[in-house]
Every structure is written in structure tokens, then in C-alpha cells.
Amino acid sequence: MARWSDAEVPLTLAEARAIARRAAAGELNTRDVEIRRIVDAANRMQTRALLAGRDDDVTRQPTDRRAVVAGCLAVVVVGIAGILVPIVAAIAALGR
């Protein structure tokens, strides 16, 4: 039986998804070393695609990103106001 290195396993992302799905369903004999190696390569490819943002199954909406940015901006503004308002109030109290 031919031995595959991880770099030699020629898979597309769709093939990797199909292999990972079948392995998770128990349809593949993962006790066989060669099959296990291909399943591992498919799982790695799927993980790398997800980390690189190339996972087509995950639909990311631009509004989600905007909501996160708006929330972070609100936290920063409230934090700065929480620091500056007491300082300004103390300076105003000294001037009276």
C-alpha cells in the first residue's frame, strides 16, 4: 500500500469536508493507518480553512462585524469618560 505524507494528500476543501463528515459518522475505518492519515489531513485542511476565513459553511454577515466594532467603541468611550469626568470635576471644584 502506498504511503502518503501530509503534503502529498491532494485534497480540495470540498473533499476534505466530505471525508471529515464520513469519518465523524463512523463510515470510514480509521483504525487503518493510511485512512487515518488521510482523515487527519482532511481535518487539518478544514481547520486551516476555518482559521483563514475560507469556510463556506459559516455565513458571516457584515452587520455582525459592525456590531462588534460598535460595541468595542462604546466600551472605549465609556472607559475614557469614566477616567476624564472625575478629573474634570475635581479641577472644576478647585477653581471655585
MARBA-3410 file (N, C-alpha, C, O; in Angstrom, 1 decimal):
96
0.8,-1.2,0.0,0.0,0.0,0.0,0.9,1.2,0.0,1.9,1.3,0.7 ~ 0.6,2.2,-0.8,1.4,3.4,-0.9,1.2,4.3,0.4,0.1,4.3,1.0 ~ 2.3,4.9,0.8,2.2,5.7,2.0,2.2,7.2,1.5,2.9,7.6,0.6 ~ 1.3,7.9,2.1,1.1,9.4,1.8,1.7,10.2,2.9,1.5,9.9,4.1 ~ 2.5,11.2,2.6,2.8,12.2,3.6,1.7,13.2,3.6,0.9,13.3,2.7
1.7,14.1,4.6,0.7,15.1,4.7,0.7,16.0,3.5,-0.4,16.5,3.1 ~ 1.8,16.4,3.0,1.9,17.3,1.9,1.5,16.6,0.6,1.1,17.3,-0.3 ~ 1.5,15.3,0.6,1.1,14.6,-0.7,-0.3,14.2,-0.8,-0.8,13.7,-1.8 ~ -1.1,14.5,0.2,-2.5,14.2,0.2,-3.2,15.3,-0.6,-3.5,16.3,-0.1 ~ -3.6,15.0,-1.9,-4.2,16.0,-2.7,-5.7,16.1,-2.5,-6.4,15.3,-3.0
-6.1,17.1,-1.7,-7.5,17.2,-1.3,-7.9,18.6,-1.7,-7.2,19.6,-1.4 ~ -9.2,18.7,-2.1,-9.8,20.0,-2.2,-10.5,20.2,-0.9,-10.7,19.3,-0.1 ~ -11.0,21.5,-0.7,-11.7,21.7,0.6,-13.0,20.9,0.6,-13.4,20.5,1.7 ~ -13.7,20.8,-0.5,-14.9,20.0,-0.6,-14.7,18.6,-0.2,-15.5,17.9,0.5 ~ -13.6,18.0,-0.8,-13.3,16.6,-0.5,-12.9,16.5,1.0,-13.3,15.5,1.6
-12.2,17.4,1.5,-11.8,17.3,2.9,-13.0,17.4,3.8,-13.1,16.6,4.8 ~ -14.0,18.2,3.5,-15.2,18.2,4.3,-16.0,16.9,4.2,-16.5,16.4,5.2 ~ -16.0,16.3,3.0,-16.8,15.1,2.8,-16.1,13.9,3.6,-16.7,13.1,4.2 ~ -14.8,13.9,3.5,-14.0,12.9,4.3,-14.2,13.0,5.8,-14.4,12.1,6.5 ~ -14.1,14.3,6.3,-14.2,14.5,7.7,-15.7,14.2,8.2,-15.8,13.6,9.3
-16.6,14.5,7.3,-18.0,14.2,7.7,-18.2,12.7,7.8,-18.9,12.2,8.7 ~ -17.7,11.9,6.8,-17.9,10.5,6.8,-17.1,9.8,7.9,-17.6,8.9,8.5 ~ -15.9,10.4,8.3,-15.2,9.8,9.4,-15.9,10.1,10.7,-15.9,9.2,11.6 ~ -16.5,11.3,10.8,-17.3,11.6,12.1,-18.5,10.7,12.2,-18.9,10.4,13.3 ~ -19.1,10.3,11.1,-20.3,9.5,11.1,-19.9,8.0,11.3,-20.8,7.2,11.5
-18.6,7.7,11.3,-18.2,6.3,11.5,-18.2,5.4,10.3,-18.1,4.2,10.4 ~ -18.3,6.1,9.1,-18.3,5.3,7.9,-17.0,4.9,7.4,-16.9,4.0,6.5 ~ -15.9,5.4,7.9,-14.5,5.1,7.5,-13.8,4.3,8.6,-14.0,4.5,9.8 ~ -13.0,3.3,8.2,-12.2,2.5,9.1,-11.0,3.3,9.5,-10.0,3.2,8.8 ~ -11.1,4.1,10.6,-9.9,4.9,11.0,-8.9,4.1,11.7,-7.9,4.7,12.1
-9.1,2.8,11.9,-8.0,2.0,12.5,-6.9,1.7,11.5,-5.8,1.4,11.9 ~ -7.2,1.8,10.2,-6.2,1.7,9.2,-5.4,2.9,9.2,-5.9,4.0,9.1 ~ -4.1,2.7,9.2,-3.1,3.8,9.3,-3.2,4.8,8.1,-3.2,6.0,8.3 ~ -3.3,4.3,6.9,-3.4,5.1,5.8,-4.7,5.9,5.7,-4.7,7.1,5.4 ~ -5.8,5.3,6.1,-7.1,6.0,6.1,-7.1,7.1,7.2,-7.5,8.2,7.0
-6.5,6.7,8.3,-6.4,7.7,9.4,-5.6,8.9,9.0,-5.9,10.0,9.4 ~ -4.5,8.7,8.3,-3.6,9.8,7.9,-4.4,10.7,6.9,-4.2,11.9,7.0 ~ -5.2,10.1,6.0,-6.0,11.0,5.1,-7.0,11.7,5.9,-7.3,12.9,5.6 ~ -7.7,11.1,6.8,-8.7,11.7,7.7,-8.1,12.9,8.4,-8.6,13.9,8.6 ~ -6.9,12.6,9.0,-6.2,13.7,9.7,-5.8,14.9,8.8,-6.0,16.0,9.2
-5.4,14.6,7.6,-5.1,15.6,6.7,-6.4,16.4,6.3,-6.3,17.6,6.2 ~ -7.5,15.7,6.2,-8.7,16.4,5.9,-9.2,17.3,7.0,-9.6,18.4,6.8 ~ -9.0,16.8,8.2,-9.4,17.6,9.4,-8.5,18.8,9.5,-8.9,19.9,9.8 ~ -7.2,18.6,9.2,-6.2,19.8,9.3,-6.6,20.8,8.2,-6.6,22.0,8.5 ~ -6.9,20.3,7.0,-7.3,21.3,5.9,-8.6,22.0,6.3,-8.7,23.2,6.0
-9.5,21.4,6.9,-10.8,22.0,7.3,-10.5,23.1,8.4,-11.1,24.1,8.3 ~ -9.6,22.7,9.3,-9.3,23.7,10.4,-8.6,24.9,9.8,-8.9,26.0,10.2 ~ -7.6,24.7,9.0,-6.9,25.8,8.4,-7.8,26.7,7.6,-7.7,27.9,7.6 ~ -8.7,26.1,6.8,-9.7,26.9,6.1,-10.6,27.7,7.0,-10.9,28.9,6.7 ~ -11.0,27.1,8.1,-11.8,27.9,9.0,-11.0,29.0,9.6,-11.5,30.2,9.8
-9.7,28.8,10.0,-8.9,29.8,10.6,-8.5,30.9,9.6,-8.4,32.1,10.0 ~ -8.5,30.5,8.3,-8.1,31.5,7.3,-9.4,32.3,6.8,-9.3,33.2,6.0 ~ -10.5,31.9,7.3,-11.8,32.6,6.9,-12.3,32.1,5.6,-13.0,32.8,4.9 ~ -11.9,30.9,5.2,-12.4,30.4,3.9,-13.4,29.3,4.1,-13.6,28.4,3.2 ~ -14.1,29.3,5.2,-15.1,28.2,5.4,-16.4,28.7,4.8,-17.0,29.7,5.3
-16.9,28.1,3.8,-18.1,28.5,3.1,-19.4,28.1,4.0,-20.4,28.7,3.7 ~ -19.2,27.2,4.9,-20.4,26.8,5.7,-20.8,27.9,6.7,-21.9,28.0,7.1 ~ -19.8,28.7,7.1,-20.1,29.8,8.1,-20.4,31.0,7.3,-19.6,31.6,6.6 ~ -21.6,31.5,7.5,-22.0,32.7,6.8,-21.8,33.9,7.8,-22.4,34.0,8.8 ~ -20.9,34.7,7.4,-20.6,35.9,8.2,-21.2,37.1,7.6,-21.0,37.4,6.4
-22.0,37.8,8.4,-22.7,39.0,7.9,-21.8,40.2,8.3,-21.2,40.3,9.4 ~ -21.8,41.2,7.4,-21.0,42.4,7.7,-21.6,43.1,8.9,-20.9,43.9,9.6 ~ -22.9,43.0,9.1,-23.5,43.6,10.2,-23.0,43.1,11.5,-23.0,43.8,12.5 ~ -22.7,41.8,11.6,-22.1,41.2,12.8,-20.8,41.9,13.1,-20.6,42.2,14.3 ~ -19.9,42.1,12.2,-18.7,42.7,12.4,-18.9,44.2,12.8,-18.2,44.7,13.7
-19.8,44.9,12.2,-20.1,46.2,12.6,-20.6,46.3,14.0,-20.3,47.3,14.8 ~ -21.4,45.4,14.4,-21.9,45.4,15.8,-20.8,45.2,16.8,-20.8,45.8,17.9 ~ -19.9,44.3,16.5,-18.7,44.1,17.4,-17.9,45.4,17.5,-17.4,45.7,18.6 ~ -17.6,46.0,16.3,-16.8,47.2,16.3,-17.6,48.3,17.1,-16.9,49.0,17.9 ~ -18.9,48.4,16.9,-19.6,49.5,17.7,-19.6,49.2,19.2,-19.5,50.1,20.0
-19.7,47.9,19.6,-19.7,47.6,21.0,-18.3,47.9,21.6,-18.2,48.4,22.7 ~ -17.2,47.6,20.9,-15.9,47.9,21.4,-15.7,49.4,21.5,-15.1,49.9,22.5 ~ -16.2,50.1,20.5,-16.1,51.6,20.5,-16.8,52.2,21.7,-16.3,53.1,22.4 ~ -18.0,51.6,22.0,-18.8,52.1,23.1,-18.0,51.8,24.5,-18.1,52.7,25.4 ~ -17.4,50.7,24.6,-16.7,50.4,25.8,-15.5,51.3,26.0,-15.2,51.8,27.1
-14.8,51.6,24.9,-13.7,52.6,25.0,-14.1,54.0,25.3,-13.5,54.6,26.2 ~ -15.2,54.4,24.7,-15.7,55.8,25.1,-16.2,55.9,26.5,-15.9,56.8,27.2 ~ -16.9,54.8,27.0,-17.3,54.8,28.4,-16.1,54.8,29.3,-16.1,55.5,30.4 ~ -15.1,54.0,29.0,-13.9,54.0,29.8,-13.2,55.3,29.9,-12.7,55.7,30.9 ~ -13.0,55.9,28.7,-12.4,57.2,28.7,-13.2,58.3,29.5,-12.6,59.1,30.2
-14.5,58.2,29.3,-15.4,59.2,30.1,-15.3,58.9,31.6,-15.3,59.8,32.4 ~ -15.2,57.6,31.9,-15.1,57.3,33.4,-13.8,57.8,34.0,-13.7,58.0,35.2 ~ -12.8,57.9,33.2,-11.5,58.5,33.7,-11.5,60.0,33.7,-11.1,60.6,34.6 ~ -12.0,60.6,32.6,-11.9,62.1,32.4,-12.9,62.8,33.2,-12.6,63.9,33.7 ~ -14.1,62.3,33.4,-15.2,63.1,34.1,-14.8,63.4,35.5,-14.9,64.5,36.0
-14.3,62.4,36.3,-13.9,62.8,37.7,-12.7,63.8,37.7,-12.7,64.6,38.6 ~ -11.8,63.6,36.8,-10.7,64.6,36.8,-11.1,66.0,36.5,-10.7,67.0,37.2 ~ -12.0,66.2,35.5,-12.5,67.5,35.1,-13.4,68.0,36.3,-13.3,69.2,36.6 ~ -14.2,67.2,37.0,-15.0,67.6,38.1,-14.1,68.1,39.3,-14.4,69.0,39.9 ~ -13.0,67.4,39.5,-12.0,67.8,40.6,-11.4,69.1,40.2,-11.2,69.9,41.1
-11.0,69.3,39.0,-10.4,70.6,38.6,-11.4,71.7,38.7,-11.0,72.8,39.1 ~ -12.6,71.5,38.3,-13.7,72.5,38.4,-13.9,72.8,39.9,-14.2,74.0,40.2 ~ -13.9,71.8,40.8,-14.1,72.1,42.2,-13.0,72.9,42.8,-13.2,73.7,43.7 ~ -11.8,72.7,42.3,-10.6,73.5,42.8,-10.7,75.0,42.4,-10.3,75.9,43.1 ~ -11.3,75.2,41.2,-11.4,76.6,40.7,-12.4,77.4,41.4,-12.5,78.6,41.2
-13.3,76.8,42.2,-14.4,77.6,42.8,-13.9,78.2,44.0,-14.7,78.9,44.7
END
